Amino acid sequence: MTVALMWEARAVEGRGAELLAWARELELPLTPVRRESFRGPQDRVLVITWWDAAYDAELPELPEPDGELITRPVHRWRFESLGTD
């Protein structure tokens, strides 16, 4: 089974590039099958990691950045892949 973990944060205005660099530099204790970073409006950063694991497996997640870098707590979601159409 493939599980995708989504991590999304909103940087303080004008600090989106800094938040993106912070997220991209973080190393997880295990290596996911795939890891992809995205940026969006309002200085948002999204990181998705894909894992070959059970849906409820304990998997490493990106932590919360320094509170001075973000405007609110990080949002996290977990999804089970259903394959490609």
OpenMM code with the backbone's topology and positions (N, CA, C; nanometers):
from openmm import Vec3, app, unit

residues = "MET THR VAL ALA LEU MET TRP GLU ALA ARG ALA VAL GLU GLY ARG GLY ALA GLU LEU LEU ALA TRP ALA ARG GLU LEU GLU LEU PRO LEU THR PRO VAL ARG ARG GLU SER PHE ARG GLY PRO GLN ASP ARG VAL LEU VAL ILE THR TRP TRP ASP ALA ALA TYR ASP ALA GLU LEU PRO GLU LEU PRO GLU PRO ASP GLY GLU LEU ILE THR ARG PRO VAL HIS ARG TRP ARG PHE GLU SER LEU GLY THR ASP".split()
positions = [
    Vec3(0.0848, -0.1171, 0.0000),
    Vec3(0.0000, 0.0000, 0.0000),
    Vec3(0.0895, 0.1236, 0.0000),
    Vec3(0.0454, 0.2277, -0.0683),
    Vec3(0.1171, 0.3548, -0.0666),
    Vec3(0.0369, 0.4559, 0.0133),
    Vec3(0.1047, 0.5203, 0.1055),
    Vec3(0.0442, 0.6229, 0.1899),
    Vec3(0.1128, 0.7554, 0.1577),
    Vec3(0.0341, 0.8603, 0.1436),
    Vec3(0.0885, 0.9943, 0.1203),
    Vec3(0.0629, 1.0789, 0.2435),
    Vec3(0.1675, 1.1421, 0.2935),
    Vec3(0.1547, 1.2357, 0.4049),
    Vec3(0.1681, 1.3764, 0.3483),
    Vec3(0.0725, 1.4606, 0.3815),
    Vec3(0.0753, 1.5989, 0.3358),
    Vec3(0.1000, 1.6906, 0.4542),
    Vec3(0.1892, 1.7848, 0.4341),
    Vec3(0.2284, 1.8831, 0.5355),
    Vec3(0.2139, 2.0194, 0.4704),
    Vec3(0.1346, 2.1098, 0.5298),
    Vec3(0.1117, 2.2410, 0.4703),
    Vec3(0.1245, 2.3486, 0.5768),
    Vec3(0.2004, 2.4526, 0.5426),
    Vec3(0.2205, 2.5637, 0.6356),
    Vec3(0.2084, 2.6953, 0.5603),
    Vec3(0.1741, 2.7991, 0.6326),
    Vec3(0.1654, 2.9337, 0.5747),
    Vec3(0.2672, 3.0213, 0.6453),
    Vec3(0.3576, 3.0749, 0.5674),
    Vec3(0.4637, 3.1589, 0.6229),
    Vec3(0.4118, 3.2981, 0.6551),
    Vec3(0.4828, 3.3641, 0.7418),
    Vec3(0.4589, 3.5053, 0.7651),
    Vec3(0.4792, 3.5762, 0.6312),
    Vec3(0.3993, 3.6782, 0.6034),
    Vec3(0.4037, 3.7466, 0.4745),
    Vec3(0.5474, 3.7814, 0.4347),
    Vec3(0.5811, 3.7440, 0.3111),
    Vec3(0.7128, 3.7735, 0.2576),
    Vec3(0.8212, 3.6732, 0.2927),
    Vec3(0.7866, 3.5701, 0.3714),
    Vec3(0.8869, 3.4720, 0.4141),
    Vec3(0.8619, 3.3336, 0.3556),
    Vec3(0.7829, 3.3280, 0.2477),
    Vec3(0.7531, 3.2003, 0.1843),
    Vec3(0.8764, 3.1290, 0.1333),
    Vec3(0.9687, 3.2015, 0.0714),
    Vec3(1.0918, 3.1403, 0.0194),
    Vec3(1.1748, 3.0815, 0.1335),
    Vec3(1.1779, 3.1504, 0.2454),
    Vec3(1.2520, 3.1015, 0.3624),
    Vec3(1.1884, 2.9738, 0.4179),
    Vec3(1.0554, 2.9717, 0.4253),
    Vec3(0.9860, 2.8519, 0.4731),
    Vec3(1.0086, 2.7353, 0.3770),
    Vec3(1.0019, 2.7607, 0.2467),
    Vec3(1.0254, 2.6558, 0.1486),
    Vec3(1.1674, 2.6002, 0.1625),
    Vec3(1.2660, 2.6873, 0.1767),
    Vec3(1.4047, 2.6420, 0.1933),
    Vec3(1.4189, 2.5592, 0.3206),
    Vec3(1.3552, 2.6028, 0.4283),
    Vec3(1.3593, 2.5302, 0.5556),
    Vec3(1.3037, 2.3896, 0.5378),
    Vec3(1.1872, 2.3792, 0.4732),
    Vec3(1.1218, 2.2490, 0.4551),
    Vec3(1.2045, 2.1576, 0.3640),
    Vec3(1.2643, 2.2130, 0.2599),
    Vec3(1.3409, 2.1315, 0.1654),
    Vec3(1.4719, 2.0808, 0.2259),
    Vec3(1.5272, 2.1541, 0.3206),
    Vec3(1.6540, 2.1149, 0.3823),
    Vec3(1.6371, 2.0091, 0.4909),
    Vec3(1.5157, 1.9932, 0.5419),
    Vec3(1.4928, 1.8963, 0.6493),
    Vec3(1.5123, 1.7537, 0.6007),
    Vec3(1.5860, 1.6769, 0.6774),
    Vec3(1.6026, 1.5351, 0.6471),
    Vec3(1.5193, 1.4550, 0.7453),
    Vec3(1.4473, 1.3582, 0.6946),
    Vec3(1.3678, 1.2691, 0.7784),
    Vec3(1.4539, 1.1498, 0.8187),
    Vec3(1.4245, 1.0860, 0.9324),
    Vec3(1.5041, 0.9710, 0.9757),
    Vec3(1.4907, 0.8491, 0.8838),
    Vec3(1.3857, 0.8441, 0.8036),
    Vec3(1.3672, 0.7402, 0.7022),
    Vec3(1.3469, 0.8100, 0.5687),
    Vec3(1.3808, 0.7422, 0.4602),
    Vec3(1.3669, 0.8016, 0.3278),
    Vec3(1.2362, 0.7553, 0.2634),
    Vec3(1.1484, 0.8492, 0.2265),
    Vec3(1.0231, 0.8105, 0.1612),
    Vec3(1.0491, 0.7628, 0.0190),
    Vec3(0.9509, 0.6968, -0.0394),
    Vec3(0.9592, 0.6546, -0.1785),
    Vec3(0.9717, 0.7777, -0.2685),
    Vec3(0.9011, 0.8826, -0.2306),
    Vec3(0.9006, 1.0071, -0.3082),
    Vec3(0.8726, 1.1224, -0.2138),
    Vec3(0.9282, 1.2364, -0.2458),
    Vec3(0.9041, 1.3584, -0.1671),
    Vec3(0.8981, 1.4744, -0.2654),
    Vec3(0.7940, 1.5551, -0.2534),
    Vec3(0.7765, 1.6665, -0.3457),
    Vec3(0.7340, 1.7907, -0.2687),
    Vec3(0.7887, 1.9054, -0.3079),
    Vec3(0.7582, 2.0328, -0.2425),
    Vec3(0.6840, 2.1233, -0.3404),
    Vec3(0.5914, 2.2026, -0.2862),
    Vec3(0.5109, 2.2943, -0.3657),
    Vec3(0.5046, 2.4288, -0.2946),
    Vec3(0.4812, 2.5338, -0.3714),
    Vec3(0.4528, 2.6637, -0.3109),
    Vec3(0.3230, 2.7153, -0.3694),
    Vec3(0.2557, 2.7996, -0.2924),
    Vec3(0.1278, 2.8506, -0.3379),
    Vec3(0.1065, 2.9940, -0.2931),
    Vec3(-0.0088, 3.0499, -0.3277),
    Vec3(-0.0410, 3.1867, -0.2881),
    Vec3(-0.0344, 3.2043, -0.1367),
    Vec3(-0.0175, 3.3277, -0.0964),
    Vec3(-0.0150, 3.3663, 0.0452),
    Vec3(0.1003, 3.2982, 0.1202),
    Vec3(0.2140, 3.2793, 0.0510),
    Vec3(0.3345, 3.2221, 0.1124),
    Vec3(0.3096, 3.0851, 0.1744),
    Vec3(0.2295, 3.0031, 0.1066),
    Vec3(0.2026, 2.8668, 0.1533),
    Vec3(0.3064, 2.7706, 0.0968),
    Vec3(0.3405, 2.6700, 0.1775),
    Vec3(0.4325, 2.5640, 0.1371),
    Vec3(0.3664, 2.4304, 0.1663),
    Vec3(0.3732, 2.3404, 0.0693),
    Vec3(0.3153, 2.2074, 0.0824),
    Vec3(0.4241, 2.1050, 0.0534),
    Vec3(0.4358, 2.0045, 0.1387),
    Vec3(0.5289, 1.8948, 0.1164),
    Vec3(0.4481, 1.7653, 0.1230),
    Vec3(0.4638, 1.6812, 0.0206),
    Vec3(0.3983, 1.5505, 0.0192),
    Vec3(0.5075, 1.4450, 0.0165),
    Vec3(0.4962, 1.3483, 0.1069),
    Vec3(0.5871, 1.2345, 0.1067),
    Vec3(0.5049, 1.1092, 0.0831),
    Vec3(0.5584, 1.0190, 0.0009),
    Vec3(0.4922, 0.8923, -0.0295),
    Vec3(0.5711, 0.7805, 0.0365),
    Vec3(0.4993, 0.6867, 0.0971),
    Vec3(0.5605, 0.5763, 0.1716),
    Vec3(0.4988, 0.4440, 0.1308),
    Vec3(0.5807, 0.3421, 0.1231),
    Vec3(0.5328, 0.2060, 0.1019),
    Vec3(0.5079, 0.1490, 0.2414),
    Vec3(0.3874, 0.1706, 0.2916),
    Vec3(0.3558, 0.1346, 0.4303),
    Vec3(0.2060, 0.1204, 0.4475),
    Vec3(0.1669, 0.0608, 0.5579),
    Vec3(0.0251, 0.0515, 0.5934),
    Vec3(-0.0268, 0.1914, 0.6276),
    Vec3(-0.1571, 0.2112, 0.6089),
    Vec3(-0.2176, 0.3421, 0.6336),
    Vec3(-0.1886, 0.3934, 0.7743),
    Vec3(-0.1928, 0.3056, 0.8728),
    Vec3(-0.1745, 0.3485, 1.0109),
    Vec3(-0.0313, 0.3303, 1.0620),
    Vec3(0.0641, 0.3089, 0.9719),
    Vec3(0.2042, 0.2906, 1.0119),
    Vec3(0.2591, 0.4181, 1.0758),
    Vec3(0.3516, 0.4007, 1.1687),
    Vec3(0.4205, 0.5164, 1.2265),
    Vec3(0.5243, 0.5622, 1.1258),
    Vec3(0.5080, 0.6838, 1.0766),
    Vec3(0.5973, 0.7385, 0.9756),
    Vec3(0.6484, 0.8744, 1.0203),
    Vec3(0.7721, 0.9087, 0.9833),
    Vec3(0.8249, 1.0400, 1.0223),
    Vec3(0.7552, 1.1516, 0.9449),
    Vec3(0.7294, 1.2592, 1.0150),
    Vec3(0.6658, 1.3752, 0.9531),
    Vec3(0.7508, 1.4982, 0.9760),
    Vec3(0.7372, 1.5943, 0.8879),
    Vec3(0.8079, 1.7198, 0.9080),
    Vec3(0.7541, 1.7859, 1.0345),
    Vec3(0.8415, 1.8487, 1.1121),
    Vec3(0.7980, 1.9129, 1.2363),
    Vec3(0.7360, 2.0504, 1.2105),
    Vec3(0.6962, 2.1135, 1.3179),
    Vec3(0.6491, 2.2516, 1.3120),
    Vec3(0.7720, 2.3423, 1.2974),
    Vec3(0.7685, 2.4389, 1.2068),
    Vec3(0.8779, 2.5356, 1.1995),
    Vec3(0.8725, 2.6312, 1.3180),
    Vec3(0.9753, 2.7105, 1.3309),
    Vec3(0.9803, 2.8141, 1.4334),
    Vec3(0.8545, 2.9002, 1.4232),
    Vec3(0.7930, 2.9275, 1.5360),
    Vec3(0.6692, 3.0040, 1.5393),
    Vec3(0.6781, 3.1413, 1.4767),
    Vec3(0.7982, 3.1979, 1.4674),
    Vec3(0.8142, 3.3298, 1.4060),
    Vec3(0.8128, 3.3229, 1.2538),
    Vec3(0.8195, 3.2000, 1.1975),
    Vec3(0.8219, 3.1818, 1.0532),
    Vec3(0.6831, 3.1546, 0.9958),
    Vec3(0.5895, 3.1072, 1.0786),
    Vec3(0.4569, 3.0690, 1.0293),
    Vec3(0.3467, 3.1514, 1.0961),
    Vec3(0.2315, 3.1578, 1.0286),
    Vec3(0.1196, 3.2374, 1.0800),
    Vec3(0.0189, 3.1559, 1.1600),
    Vec3(0.0284, 3.0219, 1.1496),
    Vec3(-0.0659, 2.9344, 1.2186),
    Vec3(-0.0020, 2.7964, 1.2294),
    Vec3(-0.0590, 2.7067, 1.3094),
    Vec3(-0.0034, 2.5706, 1.3159),
    Vec3(-0.0071, 2.5010, 1.1800),
    Vec3(0.0851, 2.4094, 1.1609),
    Vec3(0.0933, 2.3299, 1.0382),
    Vec3(-0.0308, 2.2427, 1.0257),
    Vec3(-0.0789, 2.2259, 0.9030),
    Vec3(-0.1881, 2.1320, 0.8748),
    Vec3(-0.1259, 2.0040, 0.8210),
    Vec3(-0.1783, 1.8897, 0.8657),
    Vec3(-0.1286, 1.7599, 0.8218),
    Vec3(-0.2461, 1.6704, 0.7839),
    Vec3(-0.2273, 1.5946, 0.6748),
    Vec3(-0.3270, 1.4976, 0.6325),
    Vec3(-0.2570, 1.3704, 0.5885),
    Vec3(-0.3284, 1.2596, 0.5949),
    Vec3(-0.2766, 1.1298, 0.5508),
    Vec3(-0.3780, 1.0716, 0.4531),
    Vec3(-0.3264, 1.0210, 0.3404),
    Vec3(-0.4117, 0.9635, 0.2370),
    Vec3(-0.3584, 0.8292, 0.1936),
    Vec3(-0.4471, 0.7413, 0.1524),
    Vec3(-0.4111, 0.6144, 0.0908),
    Vec3(-0.4193, 0.6302, -0.0606),
    Vec3(-0.3150, 0.5928, -0.1305),
    Vec3(-0.3141, 0.6025, -0.2766),
    Vec3(-0.4074, 0.4973, -0.3369),
    Vec3(-0.4845, 0.5384, -0.4345),
    Vec3(-0.5717, 0.4458, -0.5078),
    Vec3(-0.5195, 0.4217, -0.6479),
    Vec3(-0.3963, 0.4643, -0.6749),
    Vec3(-0.3348, 0.4446, -0.8048),
    Vec3(-0.3659, 0.5591, -0.8990),
    Vec3(-0.3174, 0.5468, -1.0211),
    Vec3(-0.3428, 0.6494, -1.1210),
    Vec3(-0.4572, 0.6076, -1.2108),
    Vec3(-0.5257, 0.7064, -1.2663),
    Vec3(-0.6392, 0.6787, -1.3557),
    Vec3(-0.5929, 0.6735, -1.4993),
] * unit.nanometer
topology = app.Topology()
chain = topology.addChain("A")
for resn in residues:
    res = topology.addResidue(resn, chain)
    for name in ("N", "CA", "C"):
        topology.addAtom(name, app.Element.getBySymbol(name[0]), res)
